Amino acid sequence: MKAKSLQFLLLIFLLGILCCEKDKVDKNEPYDKNMTAIATQGNIVWVGTKGNGLYKLEGGEWINYTNSEGLLSNQISSLVIDNEGKLWIGTNIGGSKFSNDVWTRYVTSDGLVNEYVTCITEDQQNNIWILTQEGFFKYDHAEWFGYMIHNGLFNNIITAIACDHNNEIWVGPAEGLIKFPIN
């Protein structure tokens, strides 16, 4: 755990130094953009922005992905890399999965009740958990399961979600905290 924390701090430090080099910024670098999420995958750094899409740093080169390349929306809210190395992207109009240069979109017609994805996490059984403005959802790679007021959640306004080492989901509604055991 200490190694990951140290890695994260080093990444933030390096991005801060590079960000200060404004004379070297071009359109494919996210340094002058409003960053909203960061994920690392080996030597690859993924950066989500508020309106300029997704950036990938690999081998010293930045690549910018926008809705023109297949990204669902240029407004990124969350990034997570799953156990299979696939990148999951939360946006203001749904979720996306990016793997082997293929974009897969997840919106209301796929099972989400609300498309504004605020956070994504993965549990130890490789289920993807997506937090929206109207509840949270589990995707077991076959179907979606929603958790909202109509099926026991006391408040649809969820602000945080995470999976712990016991494979239990912790959900932070606007008021209170819920420990949600996974079956």
C-alpha positions as a Markdown table, in Angstrom:
| # | Residue | x | y | z |
|---|---|---|---|---|
| 1 | Met | 0.0 | 0.0 | 0.0 |
| 2 | Lys | 2.9 | 2.3 | 0.8 |
| 3 | Ala | 4.4 | 1.7 | -2.7 |
| 4 | Lys | 1.1 | 2.8 | -4.4 |
| 5 | Ser | 0.8 | 5.9 | -2.2 |
| 6 | Leu | 4.4 | 6.8 | -3.0 |
| 7 | Gln | 3.8 | 6.2 | -6.7 |
| 8 | Phe | 0.8 | 8.4 | -6.6 |
| 9 | Leu | 2.7 | 11.2 | -4.8 |
| 10 | Leu | 5.5 | 11.0 | -7.3 |
| 11 | Leu | 3.0 | 11.1 | -10.2 |
| 12 | Ile | 1.4 | 14.2 | -8.8 |
| 13 | Phe | 4.8 | 15.8 | -8.2 |
| 14 | Leu | 5.9 | 15.1 | -11.8 |
| 15 | Leu | 2.7 | 16.3 | -13.3 |
| 16 | Gly | 3.1 | 19.5 | -11.3 |
| 17 | Ile | 6.6 | 20.1 | -12.6 |
| 18 | Leu | 5.6 | 19.4 | -16.2 |
| 19 | Cys | 2.5 | 21.6 | -15.8 |
| 20 | Cys | 4.7 | 24.6 | -15.0 |
| 21 | Glu | 6.5 | 24.3 | -18.4 |
| 22 | Lys | 3.7 | 26.2 | -20.2 |
| 23 | Asp | 6.0 | 27.1 | -23.2 |
| 24 | Lys | 6.1 | 23.4 | -24.1 |
| 25 | Val | 2.3 | 22.8 | -24.0 |
| 26 | Asp | 0.6 | 21.7 | -27.2 |
| 27 | Lys | -2.9 | 20.6 | -27.9 |
| 28 | Asn | -2.1 | 16.9 | -27.1 |
| 29 | Glu | -0.9 | 17.7 | -23.6 |
| 30 | Pro | -3.4 | 18.1 | -20.7 |
| 31 | Tyr | -1.3 | 20.5 | -18.6 |
| 32 | Asp | -3.4 | 23.5 | -19.3 |
| 33 | Lys | -6.7 | 21.6 | -18.9 |
| 34 | Asn | -9.0 | 21.1 | -16.0 |
| 35 | Met | -8.0 | 17.6 | -14.8 |
| 36 | Thr | -10.7 | 15.5 | -13.1 |
| 37 | Ala | -9.3 | 12.0 | -12.8 |
| 38 | Ile | -6.0 | 10.1 | -13.1 |
| 39 | Ala | -5.3 | 6.4 | -13.5 |
| 40 | Thr | -2.0 | 4.6 | -14.0 |
| 41 | Gln | -1.4 | 1.3 | -15.8 |
| 42 | Gly | 2.2 | 0.2 | -15.7 |
| 43 | Asn | 4.1 | 2.9 | -17.6 |
| 44 | Ile | 0.9 | 4.5 | -18.9 |
| 45 | Val | -0.8 | 7.5 | -17.3 |
| 46 | Trp | -4.4 | 8.3 | -18.2 |
| 47 | Val | -5.8 | 11.7 | -17.4 |
| 48 | Gly | -9.4 | 12.7 | -17.6 |
| 49 | Thr | -10.5 | 16.3 | -18.1 |
| 50 | Lys | -13.6 | 18.4 | -17.5 |
| 51 | Gly | -14.2 | 19.2 | -21.2 |
| 52 | Asn | -11.2 | 18.2 | -23.2 |
| 53 | Gly | -11.6 | 14.4 | -23.2 |
| 54 | Leu | -9.1 | 11.8 | -22.2 |
| 55 | Tyr | -5.3 | 11.9 | -22.4 |
| 56 | Lys | -2.9 | 9.0 | -22.5 |
| 57 | Leu | 0.9 | 9.4 | -21.7 |
| 58 | Glu | 2.9 | 6.5 | -23.0 |
| 59 | Gly | 6.6 | 6.5 | -24.0 |
| 60 | Gly | 6.8 | 10.3 | -23.5 |
| 61 | Glu | 4.0 | 10.9 | -26.0 |
| 62 | Trp | 0.6 | 12.3 | -25.2 |
| 63 | Ile | -2.5 | 11.1 | -27.1 |
| 64 | Asn | -5.8 | 13.0 | -26.8 |
| 65 | Tyr | -9.0 | 11.0 | -27.1 |
| 66 | Thr | -12.3 | 12.9 | -27.6 |
| 67 | Asn | -15.8 | 12.1 | -28.7 |
| 68 | Ser | -14.4 | 12.4 | -32.2 |
| 69 | Glu | -12.4 | 9.2 | -31.6 |
| 70 | Gly | -15.2 | 7.3 | -29.9 |
| 71 | Leu | -15.2 | 8.6 | -26.3 |
| 72 | Leu | -18.7 | 9.0 | -25.1 |
| 73 | Ser | -18.2 | 12.5 | -23.8 |
| 74 | Asn | -15.4 | 15.0 | -23.4 |
| 75 | Gln | -16.4 | 15.6 | -19.8 |
| 76 | Ile | -14.7 | 12.9 | -17.7 |
| 77 | Ser | -15.6 | 12.3 | -14.0 |
| 78 | Ser | -13.9 | 9.1 | -13.2 |
| 79 | Leu | -11.3 | 6.6 | -14.4 |
| 80 | Val | -10.5 | 3.1 | -13.2 |
| 81 | Ile | -8.5 | 0.3 | -14.7 |
| 82 | Asp | -10.0 | -3.1 | -14.0 |
| 83 | Asn | -8.2 | -6.4 | -13.2 |
| 84 | Glu | -8.1 | -7.3 | -16.9 |
| 85 | Gly | -6.4 | -4.0 | -17.8 |
| 86 | Lys | -9.5 | -2.4 | -19.4 |
| 87 | Leu | -10.0 | 1.3 | -18.8 |
| 88 | Trp | -13.4 | 2.4 | -17.5 |
| 89 | Ile | -14.4 | 6.0 | -18.0 |
| 90 | Gly | -17.2 | 7.8 | -16.2 |
| 91 | Thr | -18.7 | 10.8 | -18.0 |
| 92 | Asn | -21.6 | 13.2 | -17.8 |
| 93 | Ile | -23.6 | 11.1 | -20.3 |
| 94 | Gly | -22.8 | 7.5 | -19.3 |
| 95 | Gly | -19.9 | 5.1 | -18.9 |
| 96 | Ser | -17.3 | 3.8 | -21.4 |
| 97 | Lys | -14.9 | 1.0 | -21.5 |
| 98 | Phe | -11.7 | 1.3 | -23.6 |
| 99 | Ser | -9.8 | -1.9 | -24.5 |
| 100 | Asn | -7.6 | -2.7 | -27.5 |
| 101 | Asp | -8.6 | 0.6 | -29.2 |
| 102 | Val | -12.3 | -0.4 | -29.0 |
| 103 | Trp | -14.9 | 1.8 | -27.2 |
| 104 | Thr | -17.9 | 0.2 | -25.5 |
| 105 | Arg | -20.6 | 2.6 | -24.2 |
| 106 | Tyr | -23.0 | 2.1 | -21.3 |
| 107 | Val | -26.0 | 4.3 | -21.1 |
| 108 | Thr | -29.7 | 4.1 | -19.9 |
| 109 | Ser | -30.6 | 1.7 | -22.7 |
| 110 | Asp | -28.0 | -0.7 | -21.3 |
| 111 | Gly | -29.4 | -0.6 | -17.7 |
| 112 | Leu | -28.3 | 2.6 | -16.1 |
| 113 | Val | -31.1 | 4.7 | -14.7 |
| 114 | Asn | -29.1 | 7.9 | -14.8 |
| 115 | Glu | -26.3 | 8.6 | -17.2 |
| 116 | Tyr | -24.3 | 11.1 | -15.1 |
| 117 | Val | -21.6 | 8.8 | -13.8 |
| 118 | Thr | -19.7 | 10.3 | -10.9 |
| 119 | Cys | -17.5 | 7.4 | -9.8 |
| 120 | Ile | -16.5 | 3.8 | -10.8 |
| 121 | Thr | -14.8 | 1.1 | -8.8 |
| 122 | Glu | -14.2 | -2.7 | -9.1 |
| 123 | Asp | -14.7 | -5.4 | -6.5 |
| 124 | Gln | -12.5 | -8.5 | -6.0 |
| 125 | Gln | -15.0 | -10.6 | -8.1 |
| 126 | Asn | -14.3 | -8.2 | -11.1 |
| 127 | Asn | -17.8 | -6.7 | -10.9 |
| 128 | Ile | -17.8 | -3.0 | -12.0 |
| 129 | Trp | -19.7 | -0.6 | -9.7 |
| 130 | Ile | -20.9 | 2.6 | -11.2 |
| 131 | Leu | -22.2 | 5.5 | -9.1 |
| 132 | Thr | -24.6 | 7.9 | -10.8 |
| 133 | Gln | -26.7 | 10.8 | -9.6 |
| 134 | Glu | -29.7 | 8.5 | -9.0 |
| 135 | Gly | -28.2 | 5.4 | -7.2 |
| 136 | Phe | -25.5 | 3.0 | -7.9 |
| 137 | Phe | -25.2 | 0.0 | -10.2 |
| 138 | Lys | -23.3 | -3.3 | -10.4 |
| 139 | Tyr | -22.2 | -4.7 | -13.7 |
| 140 | Asp | -21.2 | -8.4 | -13.7 |
| 141 | His | -20.1 | -8.3 | -17.3 |
| 142 | Ala | -23.4 | -9.7 | -18.4 |
| 143 | Glu | -26.2 | -7.6 | -16.8 |
| 144 | Trp | -26.7 | -4.5 | -14.7 |
| 145 | Phe | -28.2 | -4.5 | -11.1 |
| 146 | Gly | -29.4 | -1.1 | -9.8 |
| 147 | Tyr | -29.6 | 0.0 | -6.2 |
| 148 | Met | -32.0 | 2.9 | -5.6 |
| 149 | Ile | -34.8 | 4.0 | -3.3 |
| 150 | His | -37.3 | 1.6 | -4.9 |
| 151 | Asn | -35.2 | -1.5 | -3.9 |
| 152 | Gly | -34.0 | -0.5 | -0.4 |
| 153 | Leu | -31.6 | 2.4 | -0.7 |
| 154 | Phe | -32.8 | 5.1 | 1.7 |
| 155 | Asn | -31.4 | 8.0 | -0.5 |
| 156 | Asn | -30.6 | 8.1 | -4.2 |
| 157 | Ile | -28.0 | 10.9 | -3.7 |
| 158 | Ile | -24.8 | 8.9 | -3.4 |
| 159 | Thr | -21.5 | 10.8 | -3.3 |
| 160 | Ala | -18.8 | 8.1 | -2.9 |
| 161 | Ile | -18.3 | 4.4 | -3.5 |
| 162 | Ala | -15.4 | 2.0 | -2.8 |
| 163 | Cys | -14.6 | -1.7 | -2.3 |
| 164 | Asp | -12.5 | -2.7 | 0.7 |
| 165 | His | -10.1 | -5.7 | 1.3 |
| 166 | Asn | -13.1 | -7.8 | 2.6 |
| 167 | Asn | -14.8 | -7.3 | -0.8 |
| 168 | Glu | -17.6 | -5.2 | 0.7 |
| 169 | Ile | -18.8 | -2.1 | -1.0 |
| 170 | Trp | -18.9 | 1.1 | 1.0 |
| 171 | Val | -21.5 | 3.6 | -0.2 |
| 172 | Gly | -21.6 | 7.2 | 1.0 |
| 173 | Pro | -25.0 | 8.7 | 0.5 |
| 174 | Ala | -25.6 | 12.4 | 1.1 |
| 175 | Glu | -26.3 | 11.5 | 4.7 |
| 176 | Gly | -24.9 | 8.4 | 6.4 |
| 177 | Leu | -22.7 | 5.5 | 5.4 |
| 178 | Ile | -23.7 | 2.0 | 4.1 |
| 179 | Lys | -21.6 | -1.2 | 4.2 |
| 180 | Phe | -22.9 | -3.3 | 1.3 |
| 181 | Pro | -21.8 | -7.0 | 1.4 |
| 182 | Ile | -21.3 | -8.6 | -2.0 |
| 183 | Asn | -22.8 | -12.0 | -2.5 |
